[in-house]
């Protein structure tokens, strides 16, 4: 079994297979793994800090791959921040 990256928080609910190999817990400034919070600014900018919204990155990858993300993939809301 592959070892998690050093930055992995070992949340025990890895979603990277469903989110185009982007960890939503690490990519989202608020640590949300169930989807965007609604505070995304135009252009995909996060309302927290000066980085891009992690979920905007995931949705952009889905759009580029022409794949729809499932509306309910069994992802439970968790906050790791």
N, C-alpha and C positions, 0 to 999 in steps of 0.2 A: 504494500500500500504506500502511495507517495506521501512524503512528509509535508505538512502544511508550511506555507511560506513563513518566514520569521515574523512578518507583520500580521499573520493570521490571529484573530482573537478567539479561535476555537469555539465558535458559538454553537457548535453541534447541529446547526441547521444550514449547512452550506447550500447556497442557491446559485453558485456560479454556473452550473450546467443549464439553468433556466434563464440566466441573465448574461449570456454571451461572454462568459469568463470574466465578468466584472463583479467584484464583491460589493454588493450594495451597502453593507455595513461600513466598509472602508471608504467607499466612494462618496457616500452621503455624509455631509457635514453634521447631520443630526443623528446618524447611525440608524436610519430607518431601513428596514428590509422588506417592507410591504408595498412600497411605491412612493411616488413623490408626495411631498407634504402640502403642496399648493402654494408654496412661497417662491417658486421658480420665476425669475425675471425673464423678460424677453431675451431671446438668444440663448436660453438655457443657463443663465447665470444663477447661482445659488444666492438666496437672500442672506446667508451667513458667510461672511468673508468675501474673498474675491475669486473663488474658484467656481468651476462649472458644476452644475447639479449632477450628481452621480447617476440619478435616474434619467436625466436628459441624455447622458452618454449611452445608457442601456437602450433607451428608445431609439436613439440615432443608429445604433448598431442593428437593431431590429428592422428599422426602415431600410437601411442599406442592404440588409440580407433579404428584404421583402418577406419578412416573417412577422406575423402578428403575435404579440405576447398574449398568453391566455389571460382572460379577465379574472379568473380565480384559479390560481395554480396551487392552492392549498398553502399559501404563504401566510403565516401568522404575523401580526404586528409585534415587533420587538423594538426596544430602544436600548442601544448600547452606549449612548453618549454619556 
